[in-house]
Amino acid sequence: MSRGNVRFPSNQSNNQRFQAPTGQRPANSNYQSGSQQQYGTRPATTTNNYQQQPNRAGAPNNFNGPRNPQQGYAGNGQVRKPNPEPPTSVRKENGVCSLFLIKTTPGSKAYRYDVDILNTLRQKSLTKACDDGQRALNRKLCYDILVTAHFKTGGFGMAEGGEVVYDNRCTIYTSTPLNMSKSSVNVENSEVPDFVKRYCKDASFVVTILPNATNQVLDLNDLSQYTTKKSLVEEDRSLRTFLEMATSQHPVNSNAYTPHGSGKLFETSAQNNEQVGNGMVLRSGLVKGVRVVQNGGTPSAALVIDSKVCPFFEVGNLLNTVTAMCGNRLPGAKDLSARCLKSLQDVRVEVRYAPHRSFGIGRFSDKPMNEMLTVFQGQKVGMDKFFELKYKIKLRHPELPGVIPNTPRPKDNTLEVFPIEELLVMPGQVVPLEKMSKQLSDKLLKSNSVLPHDRLNKIMRHAESIALFDETNAVLHAFGIQVLRQSNEVVIGVRPCPRLRFANNRLVNANPERSEWARDAMSQSYIDASEVRNWIVLCSQEQERLVKAFIEKLIKLAQRKTMRYSQPIIRTFENNQWQNVFENCVNKNIQFVMLIDSKEIDSHGVLKFLEARYKVLTQQVTLEKVYDVVNNNKNQILENIVNKTNCKNFGLNYVPVMEQCGQPFDLDRGEVLVIGYDVAHPGSVSTAERRLLRANGVMADSLDPSVVGICANMAKHPTVLLATTFTKKRTKWILEQLEKNRPGKGKPKQIFVLRDGLSEGQLKMALHDELIAIKQGCLDYSPGYSPQFLFVIGTKRHFKKFFAVRNGRVENLAPGSVISEKMVREDCPEFFMQSHYPLKGVGKAVEYSVPVNEMDMSMDQLQAFLNALCYDHQIVNSAISLPEPIYQADELAKRGHNNFLVMKKSDPSNIPRFPTRVVDFRALTEMLSYKNSLLSSTRFSA
């Protein structure tokens, strides 16, 4: 969407007319790309005495005040500090990151004002919108109208050099106070750009600007809430929000980038766009945010930036879009309803012959336009004739169905229908995850998976394009803000890889460069080899011969691993025989079902739903892998399959041996309990469905339940993680299982809680609700039982990038790399650790936050503990990116959610619901939970 010939001018030129956009500024000639750029001034070093920096003067090492075991943190928001780090034998490397410190001039302030822009013709505010397309349009309209008001009032009466930062909605920050005689500015239709006239017709506008009632003056150097730790649970995000907005204003003013959502900017030029078919396009841009970091004892704001490629619906005629979705041919009615509607429902379109009118797509009509009748001037005519008579538009394709909006019908109950060829897909609409095909997802992954030096170059290119480091950036200069280009150096500590213990106490070393031990593992026996006497293999009749050859190889390897497997029943079946097969399995006490079919067949969801419904262990192996094993001798694939089979059937493959400093907390000792959990939330409903919910008094975004995935080391062997989904009273159940499987161990003194996927804004909820519920579960299990807790949040859902610099080259972090200084949070113990070896693209270090540490566990011990858990996946002989309890909890939550979706599709009448149609969660838990079944005693989710 072109921004037109308007922008916020500096107040040094308030009396001049608006100028054309300055365009994208050229890259700084001092910037060097690739290995030629020199990062930092210190040479790479190696040391055996890598230690955390000492605390700055006056900073306490320990928790300020008595420990509150029911809360885990002090009432004043302060967090228990870890003990000083003991020396640790780790390698030290130099590195760089995508975080840059922000320096602000002492005394710098920003003045916050609330904005409303009223369309007087429709008596409707433009600062609100309901979907991506409407938001993108309204942001552009608001920007242009506010710029007009800014010009009309001589810069809102600001002093010379004053600048405006605007979120294109309802908030502005100014570098000097406004000096307006009235709080409202009338903007006439004749004063606005043509773009506004196009979409708002003859409307005039009232722009109202009022000082923010809660926080009108923002001190840009006030970080007190972070140094006192108050921000941990009650953060005022005003400073961070302002800095995020301020660093976006220059590229928005210059029309180089278009804002989209929080912290995202996409290039306005289509030069770097990539067509991906189906009426979709990949746009290049960036995502950024602001955090407050330690900075070696001098807390500072820091800008986080990363390059980003994102799919958008391509702007243009809707007919072109549906044609692309149908293989570049004109669609039929079945194509539109079956193939196109899933992707296009709620996508906003504008009417070509009346651009002021736009709506979200609701559905396609059942009949073509030339078969639908309407009344025009008292006569019944076809819809194609109606458009010719009323709008002088002769439809080129009257044989196509029309488009029906997702808005409620008008008061006269007339059904509105629009020709596909007269609708235009509006700009700024991201393709949501649930609407992406596998091909698009793979393409997106490939576009975002680039080599480390290329990724850093892209980041720096975007940083240059938005003038982050440019002293001539008038907006940043006016607010006294400077982003320090050379401040992204970091020190990286590289922890040693844990060793792996197999049967007979045989130890295997992991390759430190790739964190894998596949070759050595092949000759090792499992610690606890399973026995399967009654099992069945399902496959198609055409593949029976291939499957028999595969099973022969599988059993041979299993026996070498000391597993005891009988010959299975091989049964050929079709996809419509699922229920009969599983009922027979239950009746015949089948222990284990292995399904072999093509990856092109979407059968995994059905298989796992039936596993939960009938409580029979299952494993799917794709036909493509079977072919590789039999015909191409892919032994590693076979080993991974056997690893998984053993875990599912009550076995244990190996145990990671923790570093010496973490030995007191080693799971193998059986003294600590580790709980991992995650929550999978349902997707949002369509606009029409949400409207129906509201009409029935249900104030929810979905009728579907959220699903909790939870696991803990409560098995007979203390390193084996058992799991379930949907369960209520989870902590009490875990402790009961622990006592049942390991008598006398039911009340561990120390409990680790590992949580996945929390945003910073959800931390208060996790501490006040989730952790308190876990502690209450301990009391429910045994009154007076109050163990020590350590609560860790580990997430990969961030966009902070870290790179090692070796001999002047930017490379991926080595496995075991830890960043624990400078760019970590000020208000909460935090570190970044990458335990795995990334197979493609740039590895992502897991962000670990430790808001509760009642054990006084040092960060050195915790890093060793979590690093070892990343080696406990059991299925592949290599480290994974997340600690196994977090990984399993995430997979379990998704498994439970998918099981519900399969039931919703295949057996909806049996879903227990209340009269309001909301799901009866307790009844659903009894139906689909693995609790109280044999499956709850093994790792069924392997």
Secondary structure, DSSP 8 states (H G I E B T S, - for coil): ----S-----GGGTTS------------TT---GGGS---SS-----S-B------TT--SS-SS---TTTSS-TTS----------B--EEEEEEESEEEEEE-TT-EEEEEEEEEEETTTTEETT--SSHHHHHHHHHHHHHHHHHHHHHTTTTT--TT--EEE-SSSEEEESS----SSSEEEE-GGGS-HHHHHHHTT--EEEEEEE-SS--EEETT--HHHHTTTHHHH--THHHHHHHHHHHHHHHHTTSEEE-STTEEEESSSTT-EEEETTEEEEEEEEEEEEEE-GGGS-EEEEEEEEEEEEEE--EEHHHHHHHHTTSS---HHHIIIIIHHHHTT-EEEETTEEEEEEEEEEEEEEEGGG-EEEETTEEEEHHHHHHHHH----S-TTSEEEEESS---TT-----EEGGGEEE-SS-B--GGG--HHHHHHHHHHH---HHHHHHHHHHHHHHTTSS-TT-HHHHHTTEEE-GGG-EEEEEE----EEE-GGG-EE--BTTTTB-HHHHTT---SB--EE-SEEEEE-GGGHHHHHHHHHHHHHHHHHTT-EE---EEEE--GGGHHHHHHHHHHTT--EEEEEE-TTS--HHHHHHHHHHHT-EEEEEEHHHHHHHHHH--HHHHHHHHHHHHHHTT-B--EEE--GGGGGG-GGGS-EEEEEEEEE------HHHHHHHHHTT---S-SS--EEEEEES-SSSTT--EEEES-SSHHHHHHHHHHHHSTT-SS-SEEEEEEES--GGGHHHIIIIIIHHHHHHHHHHSTT---EEEEEEEE--S---EEEEETTEEE---TTEEE-SSSSBSSS-EEEEE-S--SSS----EEEEEEEETT---HHHHHHHHHHHTT---SSSB--SS-HHHHHHHHHHHHHHHHHHHHHHH-GGGS-B-TTS-B-HHHHHHHH--TTSGGGGTTTT-
